[in-house]
């Protein structure tokens, strides 16, 4: 599929079950449901918390510049880019 069909999502959660999600999570995916599936698959298959807020097509300048931006994978490829859960391929 074309990269032009990808969207950058930033999720905030009602309650962060672990520190990794306190700031939120960033995922590039085809749809919001696709993004949530990627998060579940990589992070919390059974414990992904309820989403409090989501920004579609988030830009780096909308994210925390002191922690998120310097500690994320590239946003251009499909996958979870924050938090860094595994090596980006």
C-alpha positions in Angstrom: 0.0 0.0 0.0 1.0 3.6 -0.6 2.6 5.6 2.2 0.2 8.4 1.3 -2.5 6.2 3.0 -0.7 6.2 6.3 -1.7 8.5 9.2 0.3 9.4 12.3 -1.8 8.9 15.4 -1.1 10.1 18.9 -3.0 8.4 21.7 -3.5 9.5 25.3 -5.0 7.1 27.7 -7.4 7.4 30.7 -5.1 5.5 32.9 -1.5 4.4 32.0 -1.0 0.9 33.3 2.7 1.3 33.0 5.1 4.2 32.8 5.7 3.8 29.1 2.2 5.1 28.4 2.2 8.1 30.7 3.0 10.6 28.0 0.9 8.7 25.3 1.7 6.5 22.3 2.5 7.3 18.7 1.7 5.0 15.8 1.7 5.3 12.1 -1.0 3.2 10.5 -3.7 3.0 7.8 -6.6 3.7 10.2 -7.2 4.3 13.9 -8.2 0.6 14.4 -5.0 -0.5 12.6 -3.0 1.7 14.9 -4.7 0.3 18.0 -4.1 -3.2 16.8 -0.4 -2.4 16.3 -0.2 -1.1 19.9 -2.0 -4.1 21.3 0.2 -6.5 19.3 3.4 -4.8 20.5 2.5 -3.6 24.0 -0.5 -4.8 25.7 -2.7 -7.5 24.1 -5.0 -7.7 27.1 -4.3 -4.5 29.0 -4.4 -1.6 26.6 -6.2 1.1 28.5 -9.2 3.1 27.3 -8.2 5.9 24.9 -8.9 9.3 26.3 -7.9 11.3 23.3 -6.5 10.7 19.8 -4.9 13.2 17.4 -4.9 12.0 13.7 -2.1 13.2 11.5 -0.1 14.5 14.5 3.0 16.6 13.7 6.3 16.5 15.7 5.8 20.1 16.8 2.6 19.0 18.6 4.5 16.5 20.8 6.6 16.9 23.9 10.0 18.2 22.7 11.9 17.3 25.8 11.1 13.6 26.0 8.9 12.3 23.1 10.6 13.8 20.1 14.2 12.8 21.0 13.1 9.3 22.0 10.9 8.2 19.1 11.3 6.1 16.0 10.7 7.7 12.6 7.1 8.6 12.0 7.2 7.8 8.3 6.9 4.0 8.5 4.0 1.9 9.6 4.4 0.9 13.3 4.7 2.1 16.8 7.2 5.0 17.0 6.6 6.0 20.7 7.4 4.6 23.1 10.2 2.7 21.6 9.2 -0.9 22.2 11.6 -2.8 19.9 14.0 -2.2 17.1 12.4 -0.4 14.2 12.6 -2.3 11.0 
